[in-house]
């Protein structure tokens, strides 16, 4: 087997969005680094079952709906 072909696994801390943390082995960063999650199973709609709202930024959604309203797809 070739040497130095596998990544270096080391212990890191994973910080969830609710502030809880846990230790795991990873190739992320350096030993002892903290991986801060933006989305995790406690907040993501796929796991919580909450449906999200569509944000209309700059009227894009409204313009899209107006453009295709006669086709019956919206």
MIVEXMAR-828173 format. One record per residue (C-alpha): x negated, y negated, z; residue number from 0. Coordinates in steps of 0.02 Angstrom, whole numbers. Layout:
<rs>
+--------+--------+--------+-----+
!      X !      Y !      Z !  nr !
+--------+--------+--------+-----+
!      X !      Y !      Z ! NUM !
...
+--------+--------+--------+-----+
</rs>
This chain:
<rs>
+--------+--------+--------+-----+
!      X !      Y !      Z !  nr !
+--------+--------+--------+-----+
!      0 !      0 !      0 !   0 !
!    -63 !   -175 !    -40 !   1 !
!   -107 !   -288 !    105 !   2 !
!    -20 !   -456 !    130 !   3 !
!    130 !   -414 !     19 !   4 !
!    260 !   -426 !    157 !   5 !
!    313 !   -591 !    236 !   6 !
!    267 !   -631 !    415 !   7 !
!    414 !   -592 !    530 !   8 !
!    414 !   -689 !    693 !   9 !
!    535 !   -743 !    828 !  10 !
!    639 !   -901 !    799 !  11 !
!    787 !   -981 !    888 !  12 !
!    951 !  -1002 !    795 !  13 !
!   1060 !  -1145 !    858 !  14 !
!   1246 !  -1131 !    819 !  15 !
!   1359 !  -1282 !    792 !  16 !
!   1436 !  -1263 !    966 !  17 !
!   1265 !  -1276 !   1049 !  18 !
!   1238 !  -1092 !   1087 !  19 !
!   1072 !  -1016 !   1037 !  20 !
!    999 !   -844 !   1011 !  21 !
!    830 !   -770 !    969 !  22 !
!    801 !   -668 !    811 !  23 !
!    660 !   -613 !    698 !  24 !
!    646 !   -707 !    533 !  25 !
!    528 !   -768 !    398 !  26 !
!    596 !   -946 !    423 !  27 !
!    469 !  -1077 !    476 !  28 !
!    338 !  -1041 !    607 !  29 !
!    349 !   -938 !    767 !  30 !
!    456 !  -1030 !    894 !  31 !
!    544 !  -1144 !    767 !  32 !
!    730 !  -1181 !    784 !  33 !
!    850 !  -1154 !    639 !  34 !
!    997 !  -1276 !    661 !  35 !
!   1154 !  -1210 !    575 !  36 !
!   1277 !  -1332 !    494 !  37 !
!   1408 !  -1198 !    465 !  38 !
!   1428 !  -1038 !    564 !  39 !
!   1564 !   -909 !    600 !  40 !
!   1638 !  -1018 !    738 !  41 !
!   1674 !  -1163 !    619 !  42 !
!   1686 !  -1094 !    442 !  43 !
!   1864 !  -1076 !    373 !  44 !
!   1827 !   -903 !    304 !  45 !
!   1811 !   -837 !    482 !  46 !
!   1928 !   -955 !    575 !  47 !
!   2074 !   -943 !    453 !  48 !
!   2096 !  -1131 !    446 !  49 !
!   2137 !  -1201 !    275 !  50 !
!   2037 !  -1353 !    225 !  51 !
!   2103 !  -1514 !    154 !  52 !
!   2047 !  -1575 !    -16 !  53 !
!   1962 !  -1744 !      1 !  54 !
!   2003 !  -1870 !   -135 !  55 !
!   1841 !  -1968 !   -154 !  56 !
!   1854 !  -2111 !   -274 !  57 !
!   2022 !  -2054 !   -343 !  58 !
!   1946 !  -1907 !   -436 !  59 !
!   2077 !  -1783 !   -379 !  60 !
!   2217 !  -1903 !   -420 !  61 !
!   2145 !  -1937 !   -594 !  62 !
!   2128 !  -1750 !   -625 !  63 !
!   2307 !  -1716 !   -571 !  64 !
!   2372 !  -1859 !   -678 !  65 !
!   2275 !  -1799 !   -829 !  66 !
!   2340 !  -1620 !   -821 !  67 !
!   2512 !  -1644 !   -741 !  68 !
!   2607 !  -1599 !   -901 !  69 !
!   2525 !  -1429 !   -920 !  70 !
!   2609 !  -1351 !   -768 !  71 !
!   2446 !  -1288 !   -693 !  72 !
!   2446 !  -1404 !   -543 !  73 !
+--------+--------+--------+-----+
</rs>
